[in-house]
Amino acid sequence: MNYPNIMESITTFKKSIYTKSKTADVRKRMTHRERVDFVKEAGEIGLFLYEYYLDKADSPVHNLLDDNRVAKALGWTARKTAYNRLALEKAGWIRFTKQVHKGTTNLLFILGKDKVSEYDYIQ
């Protein structure tokens, strides 16, 4: 039998998650029911921050890991931004990682509960 190469499958899967826009298959808007469920898990401020991340994830000039920059854009303190970002990560709605390969640093912004769980599964 001819079995597919598992590493090739993982690479293909990763490419489907990490496109140029970094937010493949992420809808820009959530339904009302999704928003209600989201607020129960991460709070209203978490929803506001998550929508900011969705809006800015496509832009190559925005480093979403820079809490000071995000805080300044939202009119918050860096501490409030960091606290809510960590709450979103803990709830499984976002995952920000840095990967260094041959001296090149890649920032991965994974947004959406389904995409985060897929990413965590293959890691």
N, C-alpha and C positions, 0 to 999 in steps of 0.2 A: 504494500500500500504506500501511496505517496502522501505523507503528512506535511502540512504547511510548517514552515520555519517559524517558531514562536517569536523570535526576535524580530523577524520581518513583520509579523502581525502587530507587535507592539509598536514598532516604528511607524507603521501605517496608521495605527490608532492615534499615536501622538501627533502625527501630522494633521489628522482630522480635528484634533482639539486646538492645536497651536497654529493657526493660520496667521497671515500677516496682521490681521486685525486683533489677534489674541483672544477674540471672543466668538469663536465659531459656534453657530447654532444658538446663540444667546439672543432671546427676544429683548427688545428695548423696553417693552412695557409688560407689566404683570397684570393678571386679571385681579378683580376685586378680592376674590376668595384667596388667591395667592398672597396678596398684600396683607389680608387679615391674619393668615397663618404665619407670615413672615414677622409681623408685629408681635405676635404671641411669643415667638422664639427670640427675636433680636431687638424688639422695641421700635418705637417710632424714629428715634434718632438713628438707629441701625439701618432702617429702611431708607432714610434720607441719604446716609453715607453710601449705602449699596447702590442707589440710583446715581449718585455722583460718580462712583467707580464705573458703572455701566456706561455713562455718558463719556467719560474721559479715557476709557480703556483703548479706544481706537487711535488715540492721538500719540504719536511717537515722542512728543516733547513732554508729556506728563509722566513723572515717576510717581506712581501711586504708593510706593513704599515710603516716600518722604512725607512724614506726618506734619512737619512744619509747613511745607508748601500746601498740602491739602487743607490744613487748618486755616491758613491765611486766605485761601480761596473761599472757604465756607464761613469765615468770620468766627472761628472757634479757637480754642487753645490747642496746642500740640498734644497735651495730655488727654484732653477729651477725645481727640481724633484717634490717638493710639488705643485708648481704652475701648472705644467702639469698634475699631478695626479688629482688635483681638477678640472681642465678643462675636463678631461676624465669622472670624476664623474658627473659633470654638464651636459655633453653631453649624459650621460646615457650609457656609454660603460663599466664602471666598477662600482662595489659597494663593498666596504670593510666595514665590520661591526664586532664589538666585542660583543659577548653575554656571560654573566656570568650566570651560572646555578649551584647552590649548591657549590660555591667556585671554579668551574672550568671555565676558560676562553676559549672560542672557537672563533677562527678567521675565518670569512667566506669571501672567495675571490670569488666574482661572476663576471665573465668575459663574455662579449658578450651582445649586446644590447637586444636581445630577452630574455636572462636569467635574466638580470637586471629588465626588465619590468615585467617578471613573478614573480620575488621576490618581487618587489614593490607592485604588485597586491595582493599578499597574506598577506602582512604585515598590 
